[in-house]
Amino acid sequence: MDKFGKSQPVKRVEDVRFLTGHGRYIDDDAPEGALFACFLRSPVAHADITGLDVSEARAAVGVHLVLTAADLAEAGITSGLPTVMVPNRDGTKSEPPRRPLLAEGRVRFVGEPVAMVVAETRDQAKDAAELIELDLEDRAPHMETRAGGEAIHETVPDNRAFDYGLGDEAATAAAFDSAARVVRLTVENSRIISNPMEARGCHATWNGDRLHFGFSGQGVWQMKDLLSKFLGLDADAVHVTTPDVGGGFGTKTMPYPEYFPVAHAARVLGKPVRWFAERGEGMLSDNAGRDLVSEAELAFDEDNRITGYRVHTRFNLGAYLSGFGPLMQTHLFSRVLTGVYDIPTAWLRSEGIVTNTTQVDAYRGAGRPEANYLLERMMDRAARELGVDPWELRRINFIKPQQFPYDTVSGETYDVGDFSRVLTRAAEAADAGGFASRRAQSEARGKLRGQGICYYIESILGAPNEDVRIEFEEDGAVIYVGTQSNGQGHETVFAQFLSDQSGIPVDKIRVVQGDSDLIAKGGGTGGSRSVTVQANVTLVAVEQIVEAFRTFLAPEMGVDPQAISFDDERFRAEGSNLTPTMLEAAQMARETGRGDLLVHAATATLPARSFPNGAHVAEVEVDPETGEVTLDRYSVVDDFGNLVNPLLVAGQVHGGIAQGVGQALYERVAYDETGQLLTASFMDYAMPRADNMPMFGFDTEPVPSTANQLGMKGCGEAGTVGSIAATANAVQDALWSRGVRQADIPFTPVRVWEMLRGAEAMAAE
């Protein structure tokens, strides 16, 4: 294999397994003879539980166990699910409302688990669940993303869980007071349902004194810690594994209530128990994404330079505060609050609102797509109101290359960037100069054409530290990693990187992940962190291996250790005819009884975050008679720094674009006034398909990061971060000529048709 810097587009080795039906996912991984769990879920959004009779269910055929909140409490399992809280803007800190594993006294959203049935078969468990008598006294649901309404939790009397602030409010107000022009816009960012290809699921086995818990997730260590805590077990008595995962997107990062009753049932029964969500069940209970409305303002001077930015966001947390939910539109939103622009002062106010809906938490990008979406919608609106070309307005306000490292008003330090250079490449790739001609051709056919730009930036999130262990086998090596693939191609990229640094043939490297017994700790997957942090620690481990083998080989090669070099293929020393590869050196160590040289572990921490960025350009065509929007052209040029495998990067970008376009054009979550989810199946909830997408134009314009020695920047979420705004700006551009001034996602045909008819009606008045 060639050197790392050549960035080879190596095909994914795991695809052979996946595409031939040999993937092993959580439902495939369940122990033979496992019992089946089924959850009774709340049929209403808000009600007091006045009666819960499970006696008939317990007596039903095949039933082994029925659990309620009272049963868990009797067993000493009383902890609620954890959440990370944020401070209020006045400096105080609110307490999150308790989130029980099974409903306690009240139900707060449709789909909340109330009881669990364990039976011999899945059908027996489902039939028994229907025998449970659940008596409810309805309460008024709170469905608006604003404070007020009947309290969902006694500890949150106005349904506002917190009121967060960041920035300099007074300085920002002063900037607006002295501004030459002010642009204002209210922007909605719609709720989405994640819908990974593989639904959530788990299984548990009690082996007399030890629990084995398997689940479809994004890291095993938090689950290990929580299972130990909730079930009162020593950490060594809990073994957590994750097999192949069919998509996560952030939704599988955090713990869910179902996992703990399943584990408890396995311990009580002494038999393995399995649970796998049906699609409709997942749509009701999986954490949703986005769901916020923002009132934003940009202040400009006479030269069209931004002097201040002010945002007031209200975001939906759902009925409870999920693990990282409070962070989404506060800390994580603020990471890239001012985007790629030289904005001297800003103020962000974020109100977290509790509603009788499913929880909202991380979804691909986790706060950064929302921040970029708002700012890039604002930039397009500002360009219109200021009478400036949208490409030029961005160039005027870009942070310039000579300003790096650049400290943002929200406390981030951008290490490097050349945004104007990337935007120029994007304009060329998108044939921006030919847009006017294409628009004229569309108009000749009675269609509306629009072009949308988004220049995004994201901050790599998650733990900056990671662990790795490399073990030499008879005919190769095993690398144990602390991240967790959810379909990104980690088995390929980590083997490829180790091969490039060590000279070990890639087909002789095994990648092991997702096992708390084999890997003591790790940061899991999320925030576009995986390849950057794992490659960084792998490089440290290789350096340690090289140093250890230099000392070992010195007598064999007849030279001083310092005279030995390693050129990523062989150890060499002037005056020695011996030039062993790393595998040959390991074999020599094995033959001489030096087993200590066959296992090497390392921990490393990135000194700082990196900031992927890039320009997305979308073109859409709108049929004004039907409201149908067609994404006709799409180009993106990204700055991901140095790449390990461009082919995998392109795949990540393509998938991310599809998810962003899906939210912008197709995916609509609808609740009625009683809190019933009206889009709880694929009959009602549209997902993007291959025939909805054009061929993507994708290229990179690297500006290597200085935040890590490899010059890398993450790429996993970048496609989504940029595509929502680019697509929405294109639709707004197409509709502008027809008088549509407020255009919010999702742009489904009926919504676009209504926007056009509404604009016509206003023009006629």
C-alpha positions, 0 to 999 in steps of 0.5 A: 500500500502507498503512503498515507498522503496519497489518499487512496480511494480503497473500497470498503472491505466490510461491504463484501460481508454486508452486500452478501447478507453476512452482516450480523446485526443486533437481531441476528446476534440474539442468543438462541432460545432468548425470550421476547420482550414487548412494551405496552406504550402510552396511547395518549400524549398526556394523562394520569395513570388511574389504574394499571392491571397486569394480572391477565397478562401475567397469566397469559400463555407463554408469558414469563414476566411482566414488569411495571414501574412498581416492580422496578422500584421493588427491585431497587431500580429507581434511577431516572435516565441521565441528561446533561443540563445547561445553565440559565442566562441569569447564571442559575441552573435548573434541575431536569425533570425525572425520566423514569424507565417505565411510566410512573403515575403519568404518561407524557407522550404517545409511545412512552413505555408503561409496562414490559411483557416477556414471553416465549414468542414475540406474538405471545408477548404482543398478545399479552400486552394487549391484555393489560388494563391501563386506565387513564385520566386525560390532561391537556397536552402542551404542543407549542414550542413556547412557554405556558400551557398545563405543566407537564412536570411539576418541577417545570411549571411554565414548560420552559426547562431552561433559558440559556444565553451566550455572548455579549448582550449589551455590546450586541445591542449597541451594534444594532443601535448604530447599524446602517441596516438591520435584516430580520427573519424568522426561520423554522427548522422542522422536526425529523424522525431519524429512521436508521435502516436498522431499528433499535434493539437489544438482548441480555443474558445473565450468566449466574454472576455476570450480565452480557448486554448487546445493543445497537448503539454508538459506543458500549461504555456509557451503557456499561456504566449505567447498567452497573449503576441501575442494576447495582452490579460491579463494573466487572460484572457487566459485559456490553457488546455491539455487533454490526450497526445499520445506521445511528445518526446520533439517535443511537448515542444515548441510553433509552428506557427499554434497555434496562428492564430487558437487562433486569428481566434476564437477571430475574428469569435466568434466561436470555431476553431480546427486544427489537423495535418495529418500525412504527414503534421506533418512529414513536419512541426514537429521539427526534431531531431539530424542531426549533424556531429562531428569530434572527437579526443581522446588523450591517455597516455602510460597506455591507459588513456584519457588525452584530448578530442576534438570535432568539431560539425556542426549541422543542425538547419533547416530554423529557430531556434526553441525554444530550438534548439540552446541548443541541441548540445551546452549547453545540449550536453556539460552537458555530454560531457566527459561521465563517464570518468575521462577526465582532459581537453576537448574542444567543438566547435559547429557550428549551421548551417541554412538550408532549412529544417524543424527545429531541436529541442529537441527529446528524450534525447535532446543533451545527446544521441548525446554526448553519441553516439559520445563518445561511438563510439570513445571509441570503435574505440579507443579500436580497435586502441589501441589493448585493449578490449572495456570493459577494456578500459572503466574500465581503464578510468571510474571515480572511486567511491572514486572520487565523487562528481566529477566536470567535465570539462564542469561544471557539478558535478556528485554526485555519481556513481559506473560505474564498478559495473554496467558494471559488472552486464551488462556483466553478464546479456548479457552473454558477455563470451558466445559471441565468441561462438555465433559469431562462430555459426553465421559465420557457417551460413554465417552471421556476428555477432557483439557486441556493448557496450555503457556506458551512463550518462545523466543529468536531465534537465528542471526546478529544481523547481515544484509546487503541491497542495493537496486537501481533498475531502469527500472520498479521495484527489486530487493532482494537479501537474505541470508536464504533462504526455505524456504517461509515467504513471504519473496518476499512479506514482504520486498517488502511491507516495502520497499514500505511503507517506500519507496512503491515498488509491491509488484508492482514489487519483485523479491526475489533470494536464494540466490546467492553471486555476487549477494549477498556474504554473509548469515546464511541462514534459521534460528532465527526470525531472517529477517524481523526481521533482514532488515527491520531492515537494509532499514530502514537501507538505505531511510534511506540511500537517502532521505538520498542522494536528498535531497541529489540532489533539493535543486537540482531542488526548489530547496530545502536538503536538510534541508528535504526530507522523505519520507513513505514515498510522496513527497519533499516540501518546503515551497515546492516543487511537485516531489513525486517518488516514490522511483522517479521520483527514481531515474529522474531520477538515471538521466537525469542520469548519477547511476548511483551513486544506483541501487545501495544496500547496507547492513549492520545488526546487531540490538542484542539478541535478541527473545523471542516468547512465547505460550500454547497450549491443547489439548483431546484426547479419548481412546478408552480401548478403542483408545487413539486420541487425537483433537485436538479443540480448539486455541487459541493466543494469541502475542506476536510484537510488531509484525507485517508480514503477519498472514496469513503469521504465521498460516500459520507458526503453523499449520504449526508446530502441526502439526509439534509435534502430529505429534511428540506424537501420530503420529511414532515413530522405531523402531530394533531392537537391531541399529541397523536403522531400522524406520520408514524409509518412510511405510508405517511412519512416520506424518505428521500430516495435515489430517484429524488437525487441528482448526480452530486458533484463533489470535490475537496479543496484541502487546507490542512488542519494545524490542530492535529499532526495529520492535518485532518478534519472530520467529514461524517456530518458535513453533507447534512450541515451544508445541504439543508440551507443550500436546498432551502435557499434554492427553493426560496430563490425560485419562489421569490419572483412569485412574491413568496417571502417566508419559505420554511422547510419541508418544501413538500408539494402541498406546502409550496403550492400553498405558499404560491397561492398565498402570495398570489392572494396577497398580491391581489389585495 
